[in-house]
């Protein structure tokens, strides 16, 4: 065996950095695709990586068996350069509705090119030194693991497109390590590419000339007053109009005062509103007129747990109704920082108000660990219409909308406490509202409650178009009393809301059937889409399209036509 076929220390270093860069590129793209396209396309990054690695392996098999160190250095430096170039080009490819599949195919083709050269480098390293495959493979795995671990802190502290260029620089440094075993100009070329890419990283950190251009079929907005990337999302803040915001705002509100608000946008689709608060509640009375606040009119809750703090509207609503203890759980740390630090003065520093506690935690985990019971547990449109309208979340697991989660939520309520969640309601086919009711019924039956309907109420905003509105479900461990039902009827009448389901009435036979143990199984079986209660084994609340129903006409009503797109893709 000639000396040239022996790996050097620099070969191991180069392979470690190459696989680190490869895994980071894959993960960075899942985050960026979530912004520029839709969530279900983010997973294409994994497919692209697998495709590129396989293609690279085929190329290595067909290549002449020349100096492996030169092969590694050349493949590595092309991997680095093509990462920066192809990624930048892909950012300028528009994903325009009507042509989205064509443009996406072009974008995926362009971005797959770096993975091919990464595949050449990895495959050459593992096959061209047959006596050292075990050690090289161990370094391969170590580099991949390091790339996974470093992805989160890098995204939490770096603009995501800049992180991709930084990653390309790491790949260039890897090629320089490979080139240490090669004579000639190649090591100077690899070093030069490394220096250029590091300079681009430094420049782009401040100027952002390499940045997202198209998001979900439209030009990216340029009027943001704040932007922040992290491993969970891209957060942008915009100035909002002065019309008081509400998910299901009553038309009966007697005044329309101006409200100083800011829109907190997440991944260019989902949104929440930060409301200016100066410690006085007079200007916030409109919050009482949102259908998501209906639980506050019943009983006398002593505390609230808000799932998904967002811009703090539900926190303010609880305080407006006089609750003394309000806890908010928010999984995204940067959303809390926006609310309490960057716009803390604007939002009134909610975290410092008496009785208010904001925690950075996944809500279900936080509640499970908590020994506290709450008067209200509230989740208002967690996973919003803006994202669901393109099927963005239909294929994503969600642990908040499962039977096991609701059993845990209900067990952490006071005996007369209320679990309240709000979702979009579609008059032609209210599948999301029916699935909420189905989830409530299944959870209550699991608790041994014989007549679950006595524990469920639902009300919705009356939509003038007769098509879409917001519905809020109320579920309690104790039966709703006659006075509870009277109060709900009174508030609904005053607010011009429509009761959907109570122990006394049902807006349609569908809601009566879903809340009646003797009728629900047969009703679920024959309903056009799947409205059975999700479980932790199948936590896909938004995925209601059964394979056998994909092409049935009744399936295409309401939001399912857009969710069908995601399923077909």
N, C-alpha and C positions, 0 to 999 in steps of 0.2 A: 504493500500500500504506500503510495507516494505521500510526501509530506503535505501536499496541497489538499489531500482528502481528509486531513485531520482538522477538526474544529479547534479554533483558538478561544482564548478567554473572551476576546472581542466578539466572537461568533455567538457565544451564549448571551452576552450583553445585548447584541443586536436582536436576537430572537426574542428575548424577554421584552424589549421595548416594542418590537413589532407586534407581538400578540397583545401587549397592553394597549397599543394604539388601535389595533383591529377591534378589540372588544369595546373600547371606548367609542370608537366611531359608530359602531352598531347601536350602542345605547344612546349616544347623542342624537342620532337620527330618529330614534323612536320619540324622543321629546320634541324635536323640531317638526317632524311629520304631524304630531298631535296638534301643533299650531297651524301649520300651513295647509294641512289637508283635514282629515278627520281621524278620530281616535282609532277606528278599526284599521285604517291604513298604516298606522304607526308600526304595526307588527310586520309590515312588509320589509322593514329594515332587517329583520331576522332572516327572512327568505332571501333577500339580496345578498346577505353575508354568506349564507349557505351556497347560493348559486355561484358567487364569486370564488369561494374556496374550492368548490368542485371543478369549476372551469380552470382555475389555476393549476390544480392537480393534473388535469388532462394535458395542459400545456407542458408541464414539467416532464410528463411521461413521453411526450413527443419531441422534446428538446434533445440535442446532442449532449452527451455526457462531458461537458467542458468544465473548466475551473468552477467549482461550486461557490467559492467566495465571491467571484465576479458576478455570478448569477444572483446571489443574495444581495449584493450591493446595488446592482442595476434594478432588480425587482423592487428593492426597498425604496430607492430614491424615486422611482416612477410611482410607487404606491403613495409616497408623501406628496409629490407634486400633483398627481391626479386627484388626490383627496381635496386639496385646496381648490383646484381648477374646476373639477366636476361639481363639487358642492356649490361653488359660487354660481356656476351656470344653472344648476337645478333651482336655485332660489329665484331665478328670473323666468322660469317656465310657468306660465299661468295655468291654474287649474280652474278653467271656466266651465260653468254649468252647461250641459249639453254636449260638451267636448271633453268632459273631465277624464273619461277613461283613456282617451287618446293622449291627452297631455300627461296624465299620470304614468302611462306606459313609457312615454318619452323621458319623463323625470326619473323613473326607476331605472331605465336603461342607462342613462347618464351616470347616475349615482352608483350603479353596480360596477363601473369600470375600476375604481380603486380596489374593490374587493378581489377582483381577478388578480391583480398584481400582488396583493397581500397573500392570496392563495398560492401564487408561484413561490413567494419567499418562504412561507411556512412549509410547504410541501418539499421544496428543495432542501431546507434545513433538516427535515426529518428523514429524507430518503438518500441524500448524497453523502451522508456519513454513517454508513450502516453499522459500524462498530460502536456508535455512541448514541443510538436512537433513544435508549432509555433516559439518559441524562438530558438530551435535548427535549424530549417530550415532557419531562418534569419541568424544565425551564419554560416551555410553551404554556403549560397549565399555570405555572406561577405568574407568568406575565398576564395571562387572561384574568386570573383572580385579582391581581393588583389593579388591572383596568376597571374591573367591576367595582372594586372598593373605592377607587379614586373618582369615579364618575359623579357620585353624589356631592362630595365637597367641591369639585370643580364647577358643576352646574349651579351649586348654591352660592358661588362667589364670582361667577363669570357669565358674561353675555354668551348665550348658547352658540351662535355662529362663530364668535371668537374662539370658543372652546374647540370647535371643529378645526380651525386653523392651528390652534395650539397643538391639537392632536396630530395634525399633519407634520408639525415641526418635530414632535417626538418621533414620528416615523422616519423623518429625515435624519435625525440623530442616530436612530437605529441603523440606517443605511451607512452612515459614517463609520459606525462600529464594524459593520461587515466589511467596509472598504479598507480597514486597517490591515487586512491580510492581502490586499491587492496592490500591485505596483502600478505606477502611472498616474494619470490625471484624475482618475475616478474618485479618489478620496477628496480631492480639491472640489470636484463637482458636488459631491454629497455634502461637504462642509458648506459650500456656498449656498446650496438650497436650504440647509438648516438655518443659516444666518438670515437669508431673505425671509423665510417663513416666520422666524422669531421677530423680525422687524415688522412684518405685517401684523402679527399678534399685538405688538406694542402699539402700533398705529391704530388698529381697528378697535382696540379697547376704548379709545377716546373718540374716534371719528365715526366708527361703525359704518364704514363704506361697504363692507360685506355684511349684509343684514337681510332679514326677511322682506320680500317684496310683495308676494301674493299670499293671501290667507283665505282659504275656503271659498275660492271663486271670485274674490274681489281684491283690489289693491289694499295693502296694509295701511291702516290709518296712520297719519303723520302728526296728528294733533294731540297726542298723549302728553299729559303733564308729568307723568311718572311711569317708569317701566322697570320691571325686575323679573329676571329669569331665576328659576330654581329647579330642582329635580322633579318637582310635582307639576309645575305650570309656568306659563309666562303671565305675569300680572301687569296690566296697564290701567292707568287712571285717567279719566277724561272729565272735563267739565260737563255737568249735566244741566238740562233745562230746569226752569224754576217751577214746573208743574209737579205737585206732590206725587211721588211714585208709590204705587201699590200693585201687588200681584193681582189682586182681585178687588179693586177699589170700588166702594159703593157709589152709585149715582146719587144717593140721597144726601151726601155730605153737603151741608148748607153753605159752606164758604170754600173759596178756592184761593187761599193765600199763597204767595210765592214761597217756595222752599229752596233753600240753598243746599244743593246736593252735588255729589260727584259719583260718576259711574266707575265702579271697579270691575274691570273686564278680565276674564280668565280664559286663556288660550283662544282669544279672538272669537269666542262664542258665548260662553256662560257669563252671567253678569250679576252683580249685586250693587246696591246703592249705599254710599256713605252719606249720612245726613248731618248737616251742621247742627250742633247742639251747644247752647250756652248756659245750660243748667236750668232753663225755664221750659216748661212743658206746654205753655199756651200755644206755641206755634206748631206743636206736634200732634194736635188733636186728631188730625186726619188719619193717624196710624190706627185709631180705633175703628175706622171704617173699612179696613182691609179684611176680607173674608178669612185670611190666615190667622186673624186675632180672635176668632169667634169663641175659642175655649175660655178666654179670660172673662167672658160674661157669665159663665156658669160656676156655681159653687163658690168657695172662697179659698183658692189655692194660696199656699204660704210661700211657695218657691217655684222657680222655673229652671229647667235645663234646656238650653237652646243647642240643637245639633247644627253645626255650620254657622259660625258667627258672621262670616261675610263682612258686610259693611255695618253691622250692628243694629239693623232695624228691629229685629225681634227682641234684642236686649232693651232697646228704648221702649218698645211696646210694653214689655213686662213692667218696666219702671213707671210708665205712664199709667198703668192700671194699679199701681201702688204695691206691687210685690216687694218684699223686703230682702229676698235672697234670689239672686239671678246668677246662674252659671252658664257660661258659653264654652263649648268645645269646638275647636277649629283645628283641622289636621294640617293646614298649610301655615307654617310659621310666618312666612312673609306677608300673608294676609293680615295676621295679627299685628305685624310690625307696621304695615301701612296704616292700620286703624289706630294704633296706640302711639306710634312714634312719628312717622312721616306726616300723617294728618291727624295726630293726636289733639292738637289745639282746635282744629276744625271740628272734630268729632266729639269734643268735650271730654277727652280722656276718660272713656267709659270704665277702663280698668281701675281707676282710682275712686270711683263713686262708691259710697257705702253699700255693702251687700252684694257688689258685683265682683265676680271672679271669672277671668278669661284664662282658659288652659289650652295649650298646644298639644293636642292628643287626638287620636281617632276616637270618635264619640262612643262607639260600641264598647271598645276596650276600656275607656274611661268609666263608663257606667258600670260595667261588669266588676271593676275593681273597687268601685265606690260603695261604701257602706251606707250612703245617704239615700233617703227617699225624697221624691219631688212631687209637688202638686201638679205640675205640667211638664211633660217632655214634648218639645216641639221641634219639628223639622219642616221648614217651608220651602218646597220645591228644591230639595237637594237633588242635583242633576237637573238642569233647567231646560226649558223648552228650546232655548236658543241652540243648545247642543243636540237635544233629542230630535229636532226637526230634520236633521240630516242622518239620523240613525247613529249618531256618534257614540251613544252609550249602549246601544241595543245589544252589543256583543260583549259588554263589560260586566264582570261580576260586581255585585253590590251587596255588601253585608248588612245594610240597614233595612232592606226590604225582604227579610226572610222570616219564616215562622219562629225560628229559634231566637232571632234578634228581638222580635216583638214580645216573645215570652219573657225575655230578660228585661226589656223596657217596662213591661207591665208589672213585673215583680219589684221594680224600683220606684213604683208610684205609691203615694199615700193611698189608703183604702178608697178614698173618694177622688183620687187623682185622675188626670186625663192625659192620654197619649194622643197627640194631634199631629197629623201630617197633611200636607197639601200637595195636590198634583193637578195637572191639566185635565180638563173634562171636555169631551167631544160629544156633542149632542147626537150625531148620527150613530155613533158607536162608542159609548163611554167605557172603553176597555180598561184604561188606567184606574178610573174610579171604581169599577167593578172588581179589579184585582186588589185594590186596597181593601174593599169590603170583604173580599174572599180571604185575604190575609188576616184581617181582624177576626172573621168568623172561625177560621181554622185555629188561630192562636187561642181564642176563648174556649173553644171545644177541647183543645189540648189541656187547658186548665181545669177541665171538668165541669164547665158551665153548660147547662142543658139548653138554655134559651139565650144564645149569644146576641140575638137582635135587641134585647133589652139593654145591652151594654154598648150599642153602636148608634151613633148619629152622624149624619153627613149633610152639609149644606154647601151651596155653590153660588157664585155670583151669576146674576142673570145677564147673559150676553146679548146685546142688541142684535147681533147678526144671527143669533140662533144656532151658532156652530160651536164655538170654543169658549171656554171660561175656566176658572179655577175652582176646584172643589176641595173642601177641607173635611177630613174625617176625624171624629172624636171617639175614642175607645177608652172605657173605664173598667177597672176590676169590679166595681160595684154597679148595680143597675142604675140607669138614669131614672130619676123620679118624675112624678107628674109635674112638679114645679120646675125641674130641669127642662122638660119638654115644653112647658108653657113659656119659659124664659127664651128658649131657642126660637120658638114660633114668634114671640114678640120682637126679638132682635132681628130676625129674618124679615119680618114685615116692615119694621122701621128702616132697615138697611136696603130693602128691596132685593134681598137674597132669596134663593129658592131652596127650601128643605128638600133633600134628595132621599134621605132614609132616616126614620126615627122608629121607636117602638110602636108609634101610632100609625105611621103612614109610610108609603114608598112612592117615589115619583113615577116609577114604572114597575111592571111585574118582574123585570130583570133584577132589580135591587131587592125586591121581596124574596126572590128565589135564592139569591146568593147568600142571604143572611138567615135562611131557614135550613137547618140541618137535614131535614127530610127531602128537600128539593135540590140542594146545592150540587151534589155529585152529578146528577143527570143534566142539570143546567150547564155545568162546566163542560161536560162531555160534548154537548151539542152546540155550544157557543162558537161563533166563527173563528175566534182566536183563543189562545190559551190564557185563561184567567185564573188558573189554579194557583194556590198559595205557593210562592217560591220557598225553597228550603236551603239550608247551607250546602246541601249536596248539589243543588241546582239554583244558584243565587242570581238568576237572570230575570229580574223583575220586568225589564223593558223589552225582553225578547219574548214576544207573544205569538210569533208565527210558527205554527207547526208545519213540518215538511209536507204533510198531506193536504194542507190548506193554502199553500203558497199561491196557487193559481185560481182560487175560488173568488168569485166576484164580491161576496160579502166580506171577504178578508181585506179587501182594498179600501175600506172606509177609514175615515179618521187619519191617525198618524201612521197607520201601518204601511201605506204606500211608500213613504220615505224610508221606513225601517226595512222594507223589503229590499231596497237598493243595497243596504249594507249586507243583508243576508246573501243576496245573489253574488255580490262582489266576493 
